[in-house]
């Protein structure tokens, strides 16, 4: 399935991961119609999963359809309605302090994020995407896919007792109480 209907701002990249089941087995072929008049085009399938990703530059309502066919030519189609508007209020991207281990006196940390929006949110390194204290740029993510993604950044923390990722007005803190990585 491709999931629920969505609304995105104009000039945003719509992103949706989908999946399907098939008792007959593969191989499968998949196609996507982004509702722009171009018709169906090939869509990659890996382990019964696919990703729909496209920028929309014109306001309107689009029917996005995904069709998957198996080796016996049985096909199924899933669709959603995508609304593109001039302005849509984004829900802030939430940083996550995933886990950390102390090695030779240094805290090695793994960070992630949750983007609850239906589109990719871009937040360049700076006041809205930084680590404090210290270097604001640790090669963290600057394009945030919808969903929850651990592993967006890793840090080596020296003498500071805590490190904070400030992202989109939200904050995650890594310190001695952060769960250990296993």
C-alpha positions as CSV (number, residue, x, y, z in Angstrom):
1,X,0.0,0.0,0.0
2,X,1.1,3.6,-0.5
3,X,-0.6,4.9,2.6
4,X,-3.0,7.7,3.5
5,X,-3.8,10.9,1.7
6,X,-1.3,13.8,2.2
7,X,-0.9,17.5,1.9
8,X,2.5,19.1,1.1
9,X,3.7,22.7,0.4
10,X,4.4,23.7,-3.2
11,X,8.0,23.0,-4.3
12,X,8.4,20.3,-1.6
13,X,9.5,16.7,-2.4
14,X,6.7,14.2,-1.5
15,X,8.2,11.0,-0.1
16,X,6.4,7.9,0.8
17,X,7.7,4.4,1.5
18,X,5.3,1.6,0.7
19,X,5.1,-2.2,0.8
20,X,3.0,-5.1,-0.5
21,X,2.3,-8.8,0.2
22,X,2.2,-11.5,-2.4
23,X,1.7,-15.2,-1.6
24,X,2.8,-16.2,-5.1
25,X,6.3,-14.8,-4.8
26,X,8.3,-12.7,-7.2
27,X,9.7,-11.4,-9.3
28,X,7.6,-8.2,-9.3
29,X,7.3,-5.2,-11.5
30,X,6.0,-1.9,-10.2
31,X,5.0,1.4,-11.7
32,X,4.0,4.8,-10.3
33,X,1.7,7.4,-11.7
34,X,2.4,10.7,-9.9
35,X,-0.9,12.2,-11.2
36,X,0.8,14.9,-13.4
37,X,-0.4,13.6,-16.7
38,X,2.8,11.7,-17.6
39,X,1.2,8.3,-16.9
40,X,2.8,5.3,-15.3
41,X,6.6,4.9,-15.0
42,X,8.9,2.3,-13.6
43,X,9.3,2.0,-9.9
44,X,12.1,0.0,-8.1
45,X,11.0,-2.8,-5.8
46,X,13.3,-4.3,-3.1
47,X,12.1,-7.0,-0.7
48,X,8.4,-6.1,-1.4
49,X,9.1,-2.4,-0.6
50,X,9.2,0.7,-2.8
51,X,9.7,4.4,-2.4
52,X,7.6,7.1,-4.1
53,X,9.5,10.4,-4.4
54,X,8.7,13.5,-6.5
55,X,8.9,17.3,-6.3
56,X,5.6,19.1,-7.0
57,X,5.9,22.7,-8.2
58,X,2.3,23.5,-9.0
59,X,-0.6,23.8,-6.6
60,X,-3.4,21.2,-7.1
61,X,-4.8,17.8,-6.3
62,X,-3.0,14.8,-7.6
63,X,-3.9,11.1,-7.6
64,X,-0.8,9.1,-6.9
65,X,-1.1,5.5,-7.9
66,X,1.2,2.5,-7.5
67,X,0.7,-0.7,-9.5
68,X,2.5,-3.9,-8.6
69,X,2.4,-7.0,-10.7
70,X,3.8,-10.5,-9.9
71,X,5.2,-13.2,-12.1
72,X,1.7,-14.6,-12.9
73,X,0.6,-11.1,-14.2
74,X,-1.7,-10.6,-11.2
75,X,-1.7,-6.9,-10.4
76,X,-2.8,-4.7,-7.6
77,X,-3.1,-0.9,-7.5
78,X,-3.0,1.4,-4.4
79,X,-3.6,5.1,-4.6
80,X,-3.7,8.3,-2.5
81,X,-4.8,11.9,-3.0
82,X,-2.0,14.4,-2.7
83,X,-2.9,18.0,-2.2
84,X,-0.2,20.6,-3.1
85,X,-0.7,24.1,-1.6
86,X,1.2,27.4,-1.5
87,X,1.7,27.1,2.3
88,X,1.4,24.2,4.6
89,X,2.4,24.4,8.3
90,X,5.2,21.9,8.9
91,X,5.4,19.9,12.1
92,X,8.9,20.4,13.6
93,X,11.5,17.7,13.0
94,X,12.4,16.1,16.3
95,X,16.0,15.1,17.0
96,X,16.7,11.9,18.9
97,X,19.6,10.9,21.1
98,X,19.6,7.2,20.1
99,X,22.4,5.7,22.1
100,X,26.0,6.2,23.4
101,X,29.0,4.3,24.6
102,X,32.0,5.5,26.6
103,X,35.3,4.4,25.1
104,X,38.6,5.6,26.4
105,X,36.9,8.5,28.2
106,X,35.1,9.7,25.1
107,X,31.3,9.4,24.6
108,X,30.5,8.0,21.2
109,X,27.0,8.9,20.3
110,X,24.4,8.0,17.7
111,X,21.7,10.5,16.8
112,X,18.5,10.2,14.8
113,X,15.4,12.1,14.0
114,X,11.6,11.9,13.4
115,X,10.1,13.9,10.6
116,X,6.2,13.6,11.0
117,X,5.6,15.5,7.7
118,X,4.8,13.9,4.3
119,X,7.6,15.6,2.6
120,X,11.4,16.0,2.8
121,X,12.3,18.9,5.1
122,X,15.6,20.7,4.4
123,X,17.3,22.4,7.4
124,X,20.8,23.6,6.7
125,X,23.5,23.6,9.4
126,X,23.2,26.8,11.4
127,X,20.9,28.3,14.1
128,X,18.1,25.7,13.3
129,X,20.4,22.7,13.0
130,X,23.4,22.6,15.4
131,X,25.1,20.8,18.2
132,X,26.0,22.7,21.4
133,X,28.3,23.2,23.1
134,X,31.1,23.1,20.6
135,X,31.2,22.7,16.8
136,X,27.7,23.3,15.4
137,X,28.5,21.1,12.3
138,X,29.2,17.4,13.0
139,X,28.2,16.4,9.4
140,X,24.6,15.9,10.7
141,X,21.7,15.4,8.3
142,X,20.4,18.5,6.5
143,X,17.6,16.8,4.5
144,X,15.1,14.9,6.6
145,X,13.0,12.2,5.1
146,X,9.6,11.5,6.5
147,X,9.5,8.9,9.3
148,X,12.0,8.0,12.1
149,X,15.6,7.5,11.1
150,X,18.3,6.5,13.6
151,X,21.8,7.1,12.5
152,X,21.5,10.6,11.1
153,X,24.7,11.7,12.8
154,X,27.4,10.4,15.1
155,X,29.5,12.3,17.6
156,X,32.6,11.9,19.7
157,X,32.1,13.9,22.9
158,X,35.1,14.8,25.0
159,X,35.0,16.7,28.3
160,X,31.5,18.1,28.1
161,X,29.0,16.4,30.4
162,X,26.2,16.6,27.8
163,X,25.8,17.4,24.1
164,X,22.5,18.9,22.7
165,X,21.3,18.7,19.1
166,X,19.1,21.7,18.5
167,X,17.0,21.0,15.4
168,X,14.0,23.0,14.1
169,X,13.2,24.5,17.5
170,X,13.4,21.0,19.2
171,X,16.3,19.5,21.3
172,X,17.7,16.1,22.2
173,X,20.3,15.8,24.9
174,X,23.0,13.1,25.1
175,X,24.6,12.5,28.5
176,X,25.4,9.8,31.0
177,X,21.7,8.7,31.1
178,X,21.5,8.1,27.4
179,X,20.9,4.4,26.6
180,X,24.0,2.3,25.7
181,X,24.4,1.2,22.1
182,X,24.3,-2.6,21.8
